[in-house]
Amino acid sequence: MSVVQDPKTCKKLGSYFREYCNSSSIHGFKYFGEKRTYFERIWWFVVFSIVVGVSSYTLFQAYNKWKRSPVIVSFDTKETKIWDLPFPAVTICPKSKSQNFLYNYTDIYWKSKHQALNKTEESYATYMNMICDNLFYRKDNVNNSQSFAEDFYDFLDTVTRKNIIQSCFWMGRKCNDLVFPIITDEGICFTFNMLDRRDIFSDNVIHYKDYGKSPSRRTWTMDKGYDPDVDLIPPYPKRAEHAGVKSGLHVTLVANWEDMDSICLDSIQGYKTTNCNCLPICNDLTYSMDISQSGWDYKRTYLLRELKSPNKTMRMSRLTIYFPTSQFVTSIRHELYGITDLVANFGGLLALFTGFSVLSIIEIFYFVTIRLFCNIRLYGRWYGPDAPQ
């Protein structure tokens, strides 16, 4: 077998590239492989570059649309009954963070302006700084040790007033036993109808005493709803039977006006809402609210002798929460563009501008791998049967 002397490498590559261009399914590539004038080659190169640029821009726009508009919200075809969903959890956080006869935050603040605090006073001030709304103290340097957390919880448990809820009625029945304390960034709060801490937190979370511990385990999940055996087991979270005030929650609150600490509250007393800007989950249950308030002459409604500690500094308020209608329209989130839609969109744009497809990728892979080895086996050279001129 005589050995044929190979031409130069660049000519080999040129010959092999022309062979690929003549066989490629990508539009316009065959003109790159023809032996035509330089003007024609340059013209086709410019046209192909413009088409690829426009195609890349449209692909980028399609990707941005898929990334920025992942879902679309639509309304369900049928209404949902309030009986099928739990009554919302109601959490009440007193604005008076401590009982002044146990710990007066304002006095400690003014004392710190004129003299140094001892170690105990400094620790207690640090604890109060974490739950107060004032801007006088920085909250950056906080000890995250377990001992600090336990001391902090012990302090809150000692100074916070526990009997702020005088009465609680759920659908006409007493519900004081369904209200339990929890610890939040507002301090110690009291919640009704909230899930048990075991249903909210992971197992490795350390809890303090019975805070966040619900009196009942849940019989409802977001995906499946209430357990079918709910008639045998008392349902929890509680759900309203009907719309209206009588099927709602009625809470009477009592507070000592002397416990209102202006320094801790930063001179703001009343209601406060927090927007966490949390990302939506797959199944989300959100309650929209219409809030109204009016004055209540509680001294006429309740005699002061009915209070446990009657005195002139006591203030009372009543909170009523209920569903205004027995049905509501469910909103459903759908994918605007899924992965399949994105791939189909990309494929359509590439096919429109260049004729590019999955087979085009396979062709490129074939020409740089399998065809090279097969040419060597058939012709003794990788670039094929025709020697480049």
Secondary structure, DSSP 8 states (H G I E B T S, - for coil): --------HHHHHHHHHHHHHHH--STTTHHHHS---HHHHHHHHHHHHHHHHHHHHHHHHHHHHHHH--EEEEEEEEEEEGGGS----EEE--S--S-TTT--HHHHHHHHHHS---HHHHHHHHHHHTT---SSS--SS----HHHHHHHHHHHHHHS-S--EEEEEETTEE-GGGEEEEEETTEEEEEES---HHHHS-TT----TTTT--SS---EETTTEE-TTTTTS--SS---SSSSGGGSEEEEEEEEGGG--HHHHTT--S-----------SS--------------HHHHS-GGGSSS--TTEEEEEEEE--SSSEEEEEEEEESS-HHHHHHHHHHHHHHHT---HHHHHHHHHHHTHHHHHHHHHHSSTT-SS---
